[in-house]
Amino acid sequence: MNIVSLEELPREKVTDFFHQHWGSPKMVISSGVYECASLDGFAVLNRDRVIIGLITYVFKDAECEIISLDSLEEKKGIGTSLMEEVEKVAAENGCRRITLITTNDNLLALKFYQKRGFRISTIHKDAVEKARRIKPEFPMIGNDGIPIRDEIELEKGVTGYGK
């Protein structure tokens, strides 16, 4: 699997990815507003150097927050490999935990993260309504026809933290 740092890719390639898969590189969640194309992260490239997986993250004190994770080819280990890269970087940077936020409709993500040791830590009720004030293109209905209303925060301790 060809995993590269986002620093190795042209910025416009990363920006185009977010436009195509998120509608915009702007991510609005309870923890803040992020320009994903300018964040640290990793990508998985196929043989044609097309992005087929991408993860972004930020550091906040002794915490690493995953801002986005996309895998365009399911059940091939892309998401898992990207998560492992972030876990390594978090440990190298002395982080004690990794957090992330997803929406209430994203049942596949909830299953994916919990299988990898994440636990639900907080429910942010009606957080998506607040996000729509900043990013109005946020859809009302999500996966499986579920209304998108709340954010679910998950967390996991980092093993082997410290330098």
C-alpha positions as CSV (number, residue, x, y, z in Angstrom):
1,M,0.0,0.0,0.0
2,N,1.4,3.4,-1.0
3,I,1.0,5.7,1.9
4,V,2.3,9.2,1.6
5,S,2.3,12.3,3.8
6,L,0.0,15.0,2.5
7,E,3.0,17.3,2.5
8,E,4.3,15.2,-0.5
9,L,1.2,15.9,-2.6
10,P,0.3,19.1,-4.5
11,R,-2.1,21.1,-2.4
12,E,-4.6,21.3,-5.3
13,K,-4.8,17.5,-5.5
14,V,-5.8,17.4,-1.8
15,T,-8.2,20.3,-2.2
16,D,-9.8,18.6,-5.3
17,F,-10.3,15.4,-3.2
18,F,-12.2,17.3,-0.5
19,H,-14.4,19.2,-3.1
20,Q,-15.2,15.9,-4.7
21,H,-16.0,13.9,-1.6
22,W,-17.1,16.5,1.0
23,G,-18.3,19.3,-1.2
24,S,-15.7,21.6,0.3
25,P,-12.3,21.4,2.1
26,K,-14.0,23.2,5.0
27,M,-14.9,20.9,7.9
28,V,-17.2,22.3,10.6
29,I,-17.5,20.2,13.8
30,S,-17.9,21.0,17.5
31,S,-14.2,21.3,18.0
32,G,-13.7,24.0,15.4
33,V,-13.7,24.9,11.7
34,Y,-10.9,23.3,9.7
35,E,-9.5,23.7,6.2
36,C,-8.8,20.1,5.7
37,A,-6.5,20.6,2.6
38,S,-4.1,22.5,4.8
39,L,-4.0,20.0,7.7
40,D,-1.4,17.3,8.5
41,G,-2.3,13.9,7.2
42,F,-1.7,10.9,5.0
43,A,-3.1,9.6,1.8
44,V,-3.2,6.2,0.1
45,L,-2.5,6.4,-3.6
46,N,-3.3,3.7,-6.2
47,R,-0.9,2.7,-9.0
48,D,-2.1,5.8,-11.0
49,R,-1.3,8.1,-8.0
50,V,-5.0,8.8,-7.5
51,I,-6.0,9.3,-3.9
52,I,-8.1,6.3,-2.7
53,G,-7.8,7.1,1.0
54,L,-7.1,10.1,3.1
55,I,-6.8,11.1,6.8
56,T,-6.3,14.5,8.4
57,Y,-5.5,15.4,12.0
58,V,-4.5,18.1,14.4
59,F,-2.6,18.2,17.7
60,K,-4.0,19.9,20.7
61,D,-1.8,19.7,23.8
62,A,-1.5,15.9,24.5
63,E,-4.3,15.0,22.2
64,C,-4.5,14.1,18.5
65,E,-7.9,14.8,16.9
66,I,-8.7,13.1,13.6
67,I,-10.6,15.6,11.5
68,S,-11.4,13.5,8.4
69,L,-11.0,9.9,7.2
70,D,-12.0,8.6,3.8
71,S,-11.5,5.2,2.3
72,L,-12.8,4.9,-1.3
73,E,-12.3,1.2,-1.5
74,E,-13.9,-0.6,1.4
75,K,-12.6,-3.7,3.1
76,K,-9.0,-3.4,1.8
77,G,-7.3,-2.1,4.9
78,I,-7.0,1.5,3.6
79,G,-8.8,3.1,6.6
80,T,-7.0,0.8,9.1
81,S,-3.6,1.6,7.6
82,L,-4.3,5.3,7.7
83,M,-5.4,5.1,11.3
84,E,-2.2,3.2,12.2
85,E,-0.1,6.0,10.7
86,V,-1.9,8.6,12.8
87,E,-1.5,6.4,15.9
88,K,2.3,6.2,15.3
89,V,2.5,10.0,14.8
90,A,0.4,10.6,17.9
91,A,2.7,8.4,20.0
92,E,5.8,10.0,18.6
93,N,4.4,13.4,19.6
94,G,3.6,12.4,23.1
95,C,-0.2,12.4,22.7
96,R,-2.1,10.5,25.4
97,R,-5.3,10.1,23.5
98,I,-6.8,10.3,20.0
99,T,-10.3,11.7,19.5
100,L,-12.6,12.2,16.6
101,I,-16.2,13.3,15.9
102,T,-18.7,11.7,13.5
103,T,-22.4,12.3,12.9
104,N,-25.2,10.2,14.3
105,D,-26.1,8.7,10.9
106,N,-22.6,7.4,10.2
107,L,-23.1,3.9,11.5
108,L,-20.3,2.4,9.4
109,A,-17.8,4.8,11.0
110,L,-19.1,4.0,14.5
111,K,-18.6,0.3,13.8
112,F,-15.1,0.9,12.2
113,Y,-13.8,3.0,15.1
114,Q,-15.2,0.9,17.9
115,K,-13.6,-2.2,16.3
116,R,-10.3,-0.4,16.6
117,G,-10.5,0.4,20.3
118,F,-12.4,3.8,20.2
119,R,-15.1,4.4,22.8
120,I,-18.0,6.8,22.7
121,S,-17.1,9.6,25.0
122,T,-19.6,12.5,24.3
123,I,-22.8,13.1,22.4
124,H,-23.1,16.7,21.1
125,K,-26.9,17.1,20.7
126,D,-28.0,19.3,17.9
127,A,-24.4,20.1,17.0
128,V,-25.1,19.7,13.3
129,E,-27.7,22.4,13.3
130,K,-25.0,24.8,14.6
131,A,-22.6,23.6,11.9
132,R,-25.2,24.3,9.2
133,R,-25.1,28.0,10.2
134,I,-21.4,28.0,9.1
135,K,-21.7,25.4,6.3
136,P,-25.2,25.4,5.0
137,E,-24.6,22.7,2.4
138,F,-24.4,20.1,5.2
139,P,-27.2,17.7,4.3
140,M,-30.3,17.2,6.4
141,I,-30.6,13.5,5.8
142,G,-27.6,11.1,5.9
143,N,-26.9,7.5,5.5
144,D,-29.8,5.1,5.4
145,G,-32.3,8.0,5.5
146,I,-31.3,9.0,9.0
147,P,-31.7,12.7,9.9
148,I,-28.3,14.2,10.7
149,R,-28.6,16.0,14.0
150,D,-26.0,15.1,16.5
151,E,-22.2,14.6,16.7
152,I,-20.7,11.6,18.5
153,E,-17.2,12.0,19.9
154,L,-15.1,9.0,20.3
155,E,-11.7,8.5,22.0
156,K,-8.9,6.1,22.4
157,G,-5.8,6.1,24.6
158,V,-2.4,6.1,22.8
159,T,-0.2,3.2,23.6
160,G,3.6,3.8,23.8
161,Y,3.2,7.6,24.1
162,G,6.2,9.7,24.9
163,K,9.5,10.2,23.2
